[in-house]
Amino acid sequence: MRIAVCAKQVLDPDVPPSQFKVDEAARRVVPPQGAAPVVNGFDLNAVEAALRIRDAAGGQGVEINIFSAGSGFVMDVMKKPLSMGADRLVLVDDPALASADAAATARVLAAAVKRDGPYDLILCGRQASDWDQALVPIGVAEHLGLPCVTLARLVAVKEGTARIERTLPGLVQTVESPLPVVVTVSNELGEPRYPTLRGIMAAGRKQPVMFKLADLGIGAADLAPKMTLKRLSVPEKGRTVEIIKGRDDAESGRLLALRLREEKLI
């Protein structure tokens, strides 16, 4: 069985918001100096889901390969899934992908998975922590002509069928799909395992498989954005304070309750 896991290098979401700057003219985020990138947390949940499937199979017969598309990869960062136990790292590294939107990224990832395939299962994080759009996995499924099951908290495979528990508001939904299928994994799956020292040393010796867009038969016209970013800015914060006073505490409380009711807060 072969499992592909899509992973993205992102800015560390734990960096304080005050350190982020926005270039409104260029409509881009200026990365904080000295802030190292990380692998998107939801994608690490997807890696963990793949590793649990291999564990359930007794550690044999399951190959797990990591796919990522972008530019400016930090290799120590992108090798983390390898140190967790994944087998190979496949990177589509091309300067043209620096400004790729979700549609272009999905097309490139699907092409890389198809070229390196066939795969029985494609796992992705439910969304990326930088833009939170959750569009890429659905696009990958569309390009590969596969069904897509989202928001998984559990993924199990048996006899050519994937059994998926989905986390939905107020309930858990269980669905089954024949393989191959694309599944997006949520953090309800549980914390990803920590890399072991042996895994870190093994990952250091592995070299990624590198593709350029030309290797996948993708040209600049294929990366034309499907979405136009009109404006990018830091959210404006506003705060107003209204002091409500009465003759005594009882009247102050009554007046406050009336005011809150006027605002439909109670």
Secondary structure as UniProt FT lines:
FT   STRAND          2..6
FT   STRAND          9..11
FT   TURN            13..14
FT   HELIX           17..19
FT   STRAND          21..23
FT   TURN            24..27
FT   STRAND          28..30
FT   TURN            33..34
FT   STRAND          37..39
FT   HELIX           41..56
FT   TURN            57..59
FT   STRAND          63..70
FT   HELIX           75..78
FT   HELIX           80..84
FT   STRAND          88..93
FT   HELIX           95..99
FT   HELIX           102..116
FT   STRAND          121..125
FT   TURN            129..131
FT   HELIX           136..144
FT   STRAND          148..158
FT   TURN            159..160
FT   STRAND          161..168
FT   TURN            169..170
FT   STRAND          171..178
FT   STRAND          181..185
FT   HELIX           187..189
FT   HELIX           197..205
FT   STRAND          209..211
FT   HELIX           213..216
FT   HELIX           220..223
FT   HELIX           249..262
FT   TURN            263..264
//
